[in-house]
Amino acid sequence: MATIIFLPSSTLLLLLLVAVIILFSSSSTVVAAAASSRSPSTHPMIAFSTIRSSASSLSTKRILDNTIIYNSRGIIYHPSRIVGRSSTKSFSVMSSASDDINSPSQTQQLATRLIRGNNNASRIKTCIAIAGGGSTASSAIASTSGASSLLLESIVTYDRRSFAEFVTNNQCCDVVFNSCDSQDNDETIDPTTDTGSDINPSNFSFCSTQAAVLLSQAALSRSIQLSPRFQDRALHCVGVGCASALVGNTESSDGGKISTAYIALSTLRKGTTVWKVKLENSKAIKSTDKRSRGEEEMVISNLVLASMIQYREELEKDDYDSMIQQILDKDGDELTVRSYKVNGSDGRISAQDCSPASGASRIIQGDANIVSILPVLQTTNDDCSPQYHMETALADNQNPFPNDVIIVPGSYNPPHHGHIGLANAAVKALQQIRRSEEKECNESSLSYSMLRSRYSSLESFSTTSSTSSLALKSIWNKVDRYTYPTVLFEMSVTNADKPPLDPSEVERRVGFFPTLSDMPNDWGVILTNAPLFSQKCLLEEVLNCSPFSDRRMTFVLGTDTFVRIINPKYYNNSVEKMIDALVEMKEKGVHFIVGGRLEQTASGSKKFINGEEEVKSLPMHVQEMFTLLTEEEFRLDVSSTEIRKQMEER
């Protein structure tokens, strides 16, 4: 017969505590043993390349030769053959404790790296358009601190009609499907071959190179529309498009279908680069080892982020390869990278020579009439102050000039603070003019039918609701509050009665601009083939007018130049021809802002002149073309001639 022993409650609690301690010690021993069996160097996140480098060193050269294939069709990665890679560099942002390479946390880390960049990362303003998989990239960016510095807009065109409307309403430019990787740059991809069938315009597929390029070009167009600054439009706007068909490990999947994605990244300066991705899904893979639809989504999203990181940071080859290997982690995954030209690419400047001298040479040789030169961040000093150098950006109608720009003509030998002060005074004057025009336009319409941003490329819209109109007007006022007119310092490389400037001299003069302080908020230099004002007015062909007037361009002049423009002497001594010429300029959207200067009188005193007396002699409809700055607004007390003398004396 069993004997039941009753123990005090305190004794029972003591025995229970001893049992817990024994169990905890045993589990700790097991965990320690498991941890010791896997050294830190073999963690799949930290030492991915080490794991892939376990093959015999004797076969390394052969395997490496077959790993990355350089030819006119692109660069093809086969992770199953990268076992011979001996690179020891790792992708720092991927070094986490997670065992899942393509986990949401890793996607978030990629987004963080993209936004933060590195010390040499270029600024970008991007719109992302996704059709199918890859949308997690956008949400990862949007959920990261600092996303507003990079992301302008993201859209998922999941429905085919949504896709069609987006790419139709935001056309940018046509793509010529010629590979830029061939040595002669002339090879056209055959649309009848397997690798080219996805770009046959007559046989469009929503999952193809052409679909991704259309998305990226439309996204680039949107990023330009949403960026009021010329520097951002020409240098920093990026369009990203992704078109995919993901199969995943579904019950109906028999391995016969391959998950495919096309990721395209487009910019105005560098054209379009396309990443073609194939994810392994063959019958040879066990069903349990295949990626799910959600896992494939993470892979494509990570590649979308990786393509943007590569563009922004211009990674070294080893870092780039390491990043790709960690994302495409299954044998049989494939990535092919190609670059494409774009119709109208004659307006693009060769990446090999972006110097201002090369831009001047294009003008002299007759290859372009307008070339833009913009400040590009070069380095950052120890005191965190940025250093810029000038690079030739785009030519002719490839320049995405904003509406209603300010143009400051000059020889700039050299540019000085007087030029900059006059430009800044013109910015303030034009802002005041725009506010007056907008107020007058809104007051003349009871329904506020002309509401839109004074800087935006969006079309005007109307509404029957006065409440909505007032709200929309308030929105645009807030949006435009810190947006400023673009200032273009124009220099004619050619001369009416002299030889053209030497390209090296042009580069010397342009090089002074980044050294000047108090530059306008948005500025650039344009080289032209227009020594006469009648020729400068031809800029109307590449400029857009103000939303509230017919003004396309405002020329900023000194008093001396202004007096010559309205002097009948330069119009065959005919006042009538002079008036006709000015009216013709007005019809082309020309407006003038005139800065005054001090002039010494016969008595020896100094008097401020700004052309006021001369303007009064013109007809009223011509007087409207001129805005004269008062002495309080601007006065020029320095000249380029005096500065040159000082420089020679030094």
Residue pairs with C-beta under 8 A, 6 or more apart in sequence:
40 46
40 47
41 47
41 50
42 50
42 51
44 51
44 99
44 101
45 94
45 95
45 96
45 97
45 98
45 99
45 101
45 326
46 90
46 95
47 90
48 90
48 91
48 94
48 101
48 322
48 325
48 326
48 329
49 85
49 86
49 87
49 88
49 89
49 90
49 322
49 325
50 88
52 79
52 82
52 83
52 85
52 325
53 83
53 84
53 85
53 86
54 83
55 63
55 83
55 84
59 84
60 84
60 86
61 84
62 84
63 81
63 82
63 83
63 84
64 84
64 85
66 78
66 81
67 77
67 78
67 81
67 82
67 84
67 85
68 75
68 76
68 77
68 321
69 75
69 76
70 181
71 181
71 182
72 179
72 181
72 182
72 183
72 187
73 179
73 181
73 189
73 195
73 336
73 338
74 179
74 181
74 276
74 336
74 337
74 338
75 181
75 336
75 337
76 334
76 335
76 336
77 321
77 324
77 325
77 328
77 333
77 334
77 335
77 336
78 332
78 333
78 334
79 325
79 328
79 329
79 330
79 331
79 332
79 333
80 331
80 332
80 333
82 321
82 325
85 321
85 325
87 318
87 321
87 322
89 318
89 319
89 322
90 322
91 319
91 322
91 323
91 326
93 109
93 110
93 112
93 113
94 101
94 106
94 109
94 110
94 323
94 326
96 105
96 106
96 109
98 105
98 106
100 106
101 326
101 327
101 329
102 295
102 298
102 299
102 302
102 327
102 329
103 298
104 136
104 140
104 298
106 298
106 302
107 136
107 137
107 140
107 298
107 301
107 302
107 305
108 140
108 143
108 144
110 140
110 302
110 305
110 306
110 309
111 137
111 140
111 141
111 143
111 144
111 147
111 305
112 144
113 309
114 141
114 150
114 305
114 308
114 309
114 312
115 141
115 144
115 145
115 146
115 147
115 149
115 150
116 146
117 312
117 313
118 313
119 380
120 313
120 314
121 312
121 313
122 235
122 236
122 312
122 314
122 377
123 232
123 235
123 236
123 377
124 150
124 236
124 237
124 238
124 308
124 311
124 312
125 150
125 152
125 223
125 226
125 227
125 232
125 236
125 237
125 238
126 150
126 151
126 152
126 219
126 223
126 237
126 238
126 239
126 240
126 308
127 151
127 152
127 153
127 154
127 155
127 219
127 220
127 222
127 223
127 226
127 238
127 239
127 240
128 137
128 138
128 141
128 151
128 153
128 154
128 155
128 219
128 240
128 241
128 242
128 304
129 154
129 155
129 157
129 166
129 215
129 216
129 218
129 219
129 222
129 239
129 240
129 241
129 242
130 137
130 138
130 154
130 155
130 156
130 157
130 215
130 241
130 242
130 304
131 156
131 157
131 158
131 163
131 206
131 207
131 211
131 215
131 241
131 242
131 243
131 244
132 158
132 207
132 242
132 243
132 244
132 245
132 246
132 261
133 242
133 244
133 246
133 261
133 296
133 297
133 300
133 301
134 242
134 244
134 261
134 263
134 297
134 300
134 301
134 303
134 304
135 154
135 156
135 297
135 301
136 297
136 298
136 301
137 242
137 301
137 302
137 304
137 305
138 151
138 154
138 156
140 301
140 305
141 147
141 150
141 151
141 154
141 305
142 151
142 154
152 222
152 223
152 226
152 227
153 219
153 222
153 223
153 226
155 166
155 219
157 163
157 166
157 215
160 206
163 206
163 211
163 215
166 215
166 218
167 214
167 215
167 217
167 218
169 218
170 217
170 218
170 219
170 221
170 222
170 225
171 217
171 218
171 221
172 217
172 218
172 220
172 221
172 224
172 239
172 266
173 217
173 342
173 343
173 344
174 342
174 343
174 344
175 210
175 213
175 217
175 272
175 340
175 341
175 342
175 343
176 340
176 341
176 342
176 343
176 345
177 188
177 189
177 191
177 196
177 199
177 209
177 210
177 340
178 185
178 186
178 187
178 188
178 189
178 340
178 341
179 187
179 189
179 338
179 339
179 340
180 271
180 338
180 339
180 340
180 341
181 338
181 339
185 341
189 195
189 196
189 199
190 196
191 197
191 199
191 200
191 203
192 200
195 336
197 203
198 205
198 207
198 208
198 209
198 210
198 262
198 276
199 208
199 209
199 210
200 210
201 210
204 210
204 211
205 211
206 243
206 245
207 243
207 244
207 245
207 260
207 261
207 262
208 243
208 262
209 262
209 264
209 274
209 276
209 338
211 241
211 243
211 262
212 241
212 242
212 243
212 262
212 263
212 264
212 274
213 241
213 264
213 266
213 272
213 274
213 340
214 241
215 239
215 241
215 242
215 243
215 264
216 239
216 240
216 241
216 264
216 265
216 266
216 272
217 239
217 241
217 266
217 272
218 239
218 241
219 239
219 240
219 241
219 266
220 237
220 238
220 239
220 266
220 267
220 268
221 239
222 239
223 237
223 238
223 239
224 233
224 237
224 268
224 400
224 457
225 456
225 457
225 458
227 233
227 236
227 237
228 402
228 453
228 455
228 456
228 480
228 483
228 522
229 402
229 483
229 486
229 521
229 522
230 372
230 374
230 400
230 401
230 402
230 405
230 486
230 488
230 522
230 524
231 374
231 375
231 522
231 523
231 524
233 268
233 400
233 402
234 268
234 269
234 372
234 374
234 393
234 394
234 399
234 400
234 524
235 269
235 374
235 376
235 393
237 267
237 268
237 400
238 265
238 266
238 267
238 308
238 311
239 265
239 266
239 267
240 263
240 264
240 265
240 266
240 304
240 307
240 308
241 263
241 264
241 266
242 261
242 262
242 263
242 264
242 300
242 304
243 261
243 262
244 259
244 260
244 261
244 262
244 277
244 300
245 259
245 260
245 261
246 259
246 261
246 279
246 293
246 296
246 297
246 300
247 253
247 257
247 258
247 259
247 281
247 293
247 296
248 259
248 290
248 291
248 292
248 293
248 294
248 295
248 296
249 281
249 287
249 290
249 291
249 292
249 293
250 293
253 281
253 290
254 283
255 281
255 282
255 283
255 284
255 285
256 283
257 281
258 278
258 279
258 281
259 278
259 279
259 281
259 291
259 296
260 276
260 277
260 278
260 279
261 276
261 277
261 279
261 300
261 303
262 274
262 275
262 276
262 277
263 274
263 275
263 277
263 300
263 303
263 304
263 307
264 272
264 273
264 274
264 275
265 272
265 273
265 307
265 308
265 311
266 272
266 342
267 311
268 348
268 394
268 398
268 400
269 348
269 349
269 351
269 393
269 394
270 348
270 351
271 339
271 340
271 341
271 342
271 345
271 348
272 339
272 340
272 342
273 307
273 311
273 337
273 338
273 339
273 340
274 337
274 338
274 339
274 340
275 303
275 307
275 335
275 336
275 337
276 334
276 335
276 336
276 337
276 338
277 299
277 300
277 303
277 328
277 333
277 334
277 335
278 333
278 334
278 335
279 291
279 296
279 299
279 328
279 330
279 333
280 330
280 331
280 332
280 333
281 290
281 291
282 332
285 330
285 332
291 299
291 330
299 327
299 328
302 327
303 327
303 328
303 335
306 323
306 324
306 327
309 315
309 323
310 320
310 323
315 323
324 335
328 334
328 335
342 348
344 397
344 398
346 367
346 395
346 396
347 368
347 394
347 395
347 396
347 397
347 398
347 399
348 394
348 395
348 398
349 358
349 359
349 371
349 392
349 393
349 394
349 395
350 358
353 392
354 391
354 392
354 393
355 391
355 392
355 507
356 373
356 390
356 391
356 392
356 503
356 506
356 507
356 510
356 511
356 525
356 527
357 503
357 504
357 506
357 507
358 392
358 503
359 368
359 371
359 373
359 392
359 395
359 506
359 527
360 371
360 493
360 501
360 503
360 506
360 507
360 527
361 503
362 368
362 371
362 395
363 369
363 371
363 493
363 494
363 500
363 527
363 528
363 529
364 493
364 494
364 500
364 503
366 529
367 395
368 395
368 396
368 529
369 396
369 528
369 529
369 530
369 538
370 395
370 396
370 399
370 526
370 527
370 528
370 529
370 539
370 542
371 392
371 393
371 394
371 395
371 526
371 527
371 528
372 392
372 393
372 394
372 395
372 399
372 488
372 524
372 525
372 526
373 390
373 391
373 392
373 393
373 510
373 524
373 525
373 526
373 527
374 390
374 391
374 393
374 524
374 525
375 388
375 389
375 390
375 513
375 514
375 523
375 524
376 388
376 389
376 390
376 391
377 386
377 387
377 388
378 387
378 388
378 389
379 386
379 387
380 386
380 387
381 387
387 514
388 514
389 511
389 514
390 507
390 510
390 511
390 513
390 514
390 525
393 399
393 524
394 400
396 542
397 541
397 542
399 526
399 542
401 486
401 488
401 542
401 543
401 544
402 455
402 485
402 486
402 522
402 544
403 454
403 455
403 457
403 544
403 545
403 546
403 547
404 430
404 434
404 454
404 485
404 544
404 545
404 546
404 549
404 551
404 552
404 553
404 554
405 485
405 486
405 487
405 488
405 543
405 552
405 553
405 554
406 423
406 426
406 427
406 430
406 485
406 486
406 487
406 488
406 553
406 554
406 556
406 593
407 488
407 490
407 526
407 536
407 539
407 553
407 554
407 555
407 556
408 419
408 422
408 423
408 426
408 487
408 488
408 489
408 490
408 555
408 556
409 490
409 491
409 492
409 536
409 555
409 556
409 557
409 561
410 419
410 489
410 490
410 491
411 491
411 509
411 640
412 419
412 489
412 491
412 509
412 510
412 512
412 640
413 509
413 640
413 644
414 509
414 512
414 640
414 643
414 644
414 647
415 489
415 509
415 512
415 513
415 516
416 516
416 638
416 640
416 643
417 516
417 517
417 518
417 638
418 636
418 637
418 638
418 639
419 489
420 516
420 517
420 518
420 519
420 520
421 518
421 634
421 636
422 556
422 558
422 595
422 634
422 636
423 487
423 489
423 520
423 523
423 556
424 518
424 520
425 593
425 595
425 629
425 633
425 634
426 487
426 554
426 556
426 593
426 595
426 629
427 484
427 485
427 487
427 520
427 521
428 633
429 593
429 627
429 629
429 633
430 485
430 554
430 593
431 484
431 485
433 627
434 454
434 485
434 546
434 548
437 546
437 548
437 549
438 454
438 547
438 548
440 548
441 450
441 548
442 448
442 450
442 451
442 473
447 462
447 463
447 464
447 466
447 469
448 463
448 466
448 469
448 470
448 472
448 473
449 460
449 462
449 463
450 460
450 462
450 547
450 548
451 460
451 461
451 462
451 463
451 469
451 472
451 473
451 476
452 458
452 459
452 460
452 461
452 476
452 547
453 476
453 479
453 480
453 547
454 476
454 480
454 546
454 547
454 548
455 480
455 483
456 547
457 544
460 547
463 469
463 472
484 520
484 521
484 522
485 522
485 554
486 522
486 523
486 524
487 520
487 522
487 523
487 524
488 523
488 524
488 525
488 526
489 513
489 523
489 524
489 525
489 526
490 525
490 526
490 528
490 530
490 536
491 506
491 509
491 510
491 525
491 526
491 527
491 528
492 527
492 528
492 529
492 530
492 531
492 536
493 500
493 501
493 506
493 527
493 528
493 529
494 500
494 501
494 529
494 530
494 531
495 501
495 531
496 531
496 532
506 527
510 525
513 519
513 525
528 535
528 536
528 539
529 535
530 536
530 538
530 539
533 555
533 565
533 585
534 581
534 585
536 555
537 553
537 584
537 585
537 588
537 590
539 552
539 553
540 552
540 553
540 588
540 589
540 590
543 552
543 553
543 589
544 552
545 551
545 552
545 589
546 552
550 587
550 589
551 589
551 590
551 591
552 588
552 589
552 590
553 589
553 590
553 591
554 590
554 591
554 592
554 593
555 590
555 591
555 592
555 593
556 592
556 593
556 594
556 595
557 565
557 592
557 593
557 594
557 595
558 594
558 595
558 597
558 636
559 594
559 595
559 596
559 597
559 609
559 610
559 611
560 597
562 592
562 594
562 611
562 614
562 626
563 611
563 614
564 570
565 582
565 592
566 578
566 582
566 614
566 615
566 618
567 578
568 574
568 575
568 577
568 578
570 578
571 577
571 578
571 581
579 618
579 619
579 622
582 618
582 622
582 625
583 621
583 622
585 625
586 621
586 622
586 624
586 625
590 625
591 625
591 626
591 627
592 625
592 626
592 627
593 626
593 627
593 628
593 629
594 610
594 611
594 626
594 627
594 628
594 629
595 610
595 629
595 634
595 635
595 636
596 608
596 609
596 610
596 611
596 628
596 629
596 630
596 631
596 634
596 635
596 636
597 608
597 609
597 610
597 635
597 636
597 637
598 606
598 607
598 608
598 609
598 635
598 637
599 606
599 607
599 608
599 609
600 606
600 607
601 607
608 631
608 635
610 628
610 629
610 630
610 631
611 626
611 628
612 628
615 623
615 626
615 628
616 623
618 626
